[in-house]
Amino acid sequence: MASNNLNYTNRRIFVIKSDGTRVLFNYGKVKQTCIRAGASRKLANIVANKVSRQIYGNIHTREIYKMVLDALASEKNGHIIKHRYRLKESIMHMGPAGFQFETYVAKILESSGHQIKSLRSELAGKCVEHEIDIVTYSSATNKRFMIECKYHNLSGIFTGIKESLYTHARFLDLGAYFDAEMLVTNTKVSSDVITYAKCIGQEILSWRYPPDNSLEKLIEKNGLYPLTIVPLSKKELIALYENNIVIAKDLLLVDPNQLSSNTGISLVRIRKLQDLVKQIIV
């Protein structure tokens, strides 16, 4: 197996990322992302080898992504790993707008020690009125946070300096209310955002940043996978949202009979979803 891996890693094949840039195919990255989703090293090797045999020059990363999902689904115990592997995609499927994402972020922050004071509240600043996505209080730092959420439902998009500047401008106008500011997004942030945020003291929570406590790491560590991590029809998703279920494991906290009555989703279907969630969050 080791010699096969060496051959695959030595293949200089360029792939096209979602932003249009060309980079060398990274065998190790495929393995690592599988392991992050809960795959054993053996399974990760099998998947990476399968994908490496199928790729070709200038293949798009979205096609590689599909290959990984197919490879996982074809292996024993890979079905559940496949759902976790889809985390980023699942967040992007939460809805066309950011309403559900804001609610979801509030739950993630709550699990990290923030007390949620309000969602989508209006406050009068020194100059103009603002609608603030989330207001929290952190007892660990004794600070009241103004939190701005930036949601994207398409891949290949970075959250850039404009959003960081916008968040800081709001914070300055609302200085009488808050001690700290935070920008939360479901995508990666640009290097300018990181540099600027460090300079002004703005906290960032995004995909892959901060490295040790990023959005996906908080989700994985606390089992806070979005409801969209499980396969749902649009009608089912809306019905569950209307019953205040945004996080998948919240399905385990409700009585299935009552939820079936409230949503019109069959009891058999709800129990199947509950069983799947149990396997995903283990």
N, C-alpha and C positions, 0 to 999 in steps of 0.2 A: 504493500500500500504506500509506503514512504516514497518509493521510486516513482510511482504514478503521480503523487502529489508534486514531486519535484518537476516532472515533465509539464504538468499543468501550469505551475507557477512560472515556468520559463517561457511559456507561450506569450509572445508580445502581441496581444490583440487589443485594439482600441475599441472602446465603447462610447456611446453618446449619452450624456447625462440629460436630465429633464430640462436643464437650462441651455442645452445646445452645445456645451463644451465637450471636447473629446479627452478621455483619460484612459490609461491602461487598465485592463481588467484586473481586478484585485481578488485573487483566489481566497486569500486570508480573510478579506472583508466578508465574503459570503459565509465562510465558516463562523466568523465571530457573531454575525447578526443572527445566525441560527442558534448559537449557544446562548445569546442574550434572550432569545425567545423561549429558552428552556430545553433546547435539544442537548443530548449528550454529545461528547466529542466524536464518538463513533458515528452517530447519525449526521452530525454536521459535516464530517468528512465525506460520507456517502452522498449527501446533497450537493456539496461543492464539486465533487467529482462528476456527478451527473450533469450539472450545469456547465462545467468546464468542457465536457465532451460535445455539448450542443451549441456553444456560442460561436460567433463568426465576426469578422471585422465590421466595425461600425454598427453593431447591434445596439439598439436603444436599451437603456437600463430598465425601462418598464417591461421589456420582453424578458430580461433576466429575472426580474421580480416575479413574473408569471411562472418562469421555469422553476424558480425556488419553491413557490407555492405548490406546483404540480409534483415536484420531487418529494416534498414533505408529505403531501397527501397520499403518495403511493407507498410510503414506508410505515411499518408498524409503529404505533404511538405517535406518528407524525401529524395526524389529523388535528389534534389539540394544539400542537406547536404551531401549526399553520394559522390558527386563529390569533395567537399571540403575535406572530410575525407580522400580521396585518394591522398592528396598532396604529401606525401613522395614518394609513389609509382609512381606518375606522373612525379616527377623529375627524378626518376630512369629510366623512359621510354623515356627520352629525346633523347637518342641515345647510341650506344655501346661505343663511345669515349667521351671525354670531351669538344669537340669543341663548341657544342651548350650550354653546361653548362657555359662555360667561358663568352659567349655572354650574357647569362641570368644573371649571377652574375654581370656583368658590369651594366646592367639595374637596378638591385636591389641597387647597390652601388650609382648609379646616383640619385636614389630617396632618398638616405640618405645624400645627400650633397656633394658627390664626383664628381669631374670633370674628365671624362674619357679622358685620354691623348692618350692612344694607347691600342690595343688588339694584343696579340701574336707578340710582337716586339723583335728584336734581339739587344742586347747590349753587348759591350765588357767590361768584367770585368778586374780586375787587373791581373788575371791569365788566364781565359778562357772566351769564348763567352757564352752568356746565352740567351735562348728564354723566355721572361717574359710574363706570361699570360695576366696580366692587369697592366697598369700604370695609377695611378690617382693622382689628387691633391685635397687636402682638404683645402678649404679656412678657415674653422672653426679653424683648428689647424696650418694652414700654413705649411703643410707637404706634401711631394711628396712620394706616397706609391708604393712599389713593392708588387704586390699581386699574390700569388700562389694559383691556384685552384686544388683541389683534388676531382675527381668525381668517384663515385662508382655506378654501375648499378645493384648491388646485395644487398639484405638485410642481416643483421646480421654482417656487417663489420664495425669495428671501424677504424677511422683514427688515426694512432699511432705516436709514438715519432719520427720514421724515417722521416716522412713527415715534421714534425716540425723542426727537425735538418737540413734537406735538404733545407728548405725554408730559415733558418737562415744563412746557409753557402753561399747561393746565395746572400743574402742581404749583407753579409760581403765583398764578392768579388766585389759587385757593390756599395760599400759605397759612391763613389763619386757622384752617381746619386740620391740616395734616403735618406729620413729622417726617414722612418718608413716601417715596413713590416707587411703583413697580410696573414694568411693562411685561405682559405675558402673551406669548404667541405660540401657535402650534407648528411653526416652521423654524428653520435656522435663522439666526440674525447675522447681519453683515459685520465685518470686522470694524467698520466705522461705528456701529452701534455699541459694540463692546468697548471700544476706546472712549467714546463719548460718555457712556454710562459710568465707567470707572472714574472719569474726570469729575462728573457732577454728583456722584453718589446715587445714581439711579439703579435700582435692582432689576435684574433681567431674569426671567424664567422662560426658557424656550427649548426647542428641540436641540439636544446635544450641548446646551449651555445653561447654567455653569456645568463644567465637565463632571463634577462629582455629585451634583444635585440637580440635574436637568429635568425637564418636564417628563420625559419618558421614564427616567429612573424613579421619580416620585410615584408615577403610576404603577410601575412594575413592583416596586418595593412594598406598596400598600395594597396591591391588588385592585386598584381603582380603574379597571378597564372600562371604556365607555360602553354604553348599551349596544352600540353598533358593532361591537366585536363579535356578536352573534348574528347569524343570518336572519334578517327580518324584512318583511314587505314594508312598503311605505305606510300602508294603512296600520300595520301593527306598531311601527315605530311611533307614529303620531299618537295612537291610542295609549301607548306606554308613557310617552312624554306627558300626556294630559293627566296621567296618574302619578306625576312627579318622579318617574323612574328615569334617571339619566345615566347612572352607573350600573353596570351589568350585575354586580353582586347584590344590588338592591332588590333584584328579583327574588333573592333567597329570603328576604325579610318580610315578604307579604304572603298572606294566605292565598294559595292558588285558586281556590273556589271563589273568593271575593274578587280577586283580580280578573278572573274569567268573566264574572258578572259585570264588573265595571267597564271592561274593555271590549267584550264581545269576542275575545280570542278563546278558542276552545280550551277546555281544561287539559286535554291530552297534549296540546301544543305548548301550553305554559309549563307543564311538568317536564317536557322534553327540553325546553329552553333552560329551565332550572338545573336539570341534570348536566347540560352542556356547560353552564356557567360554573358549576361546582368543579368540573374537570379543568376548566381554564384557569381558575384562580388558585388552585392547589399549589 
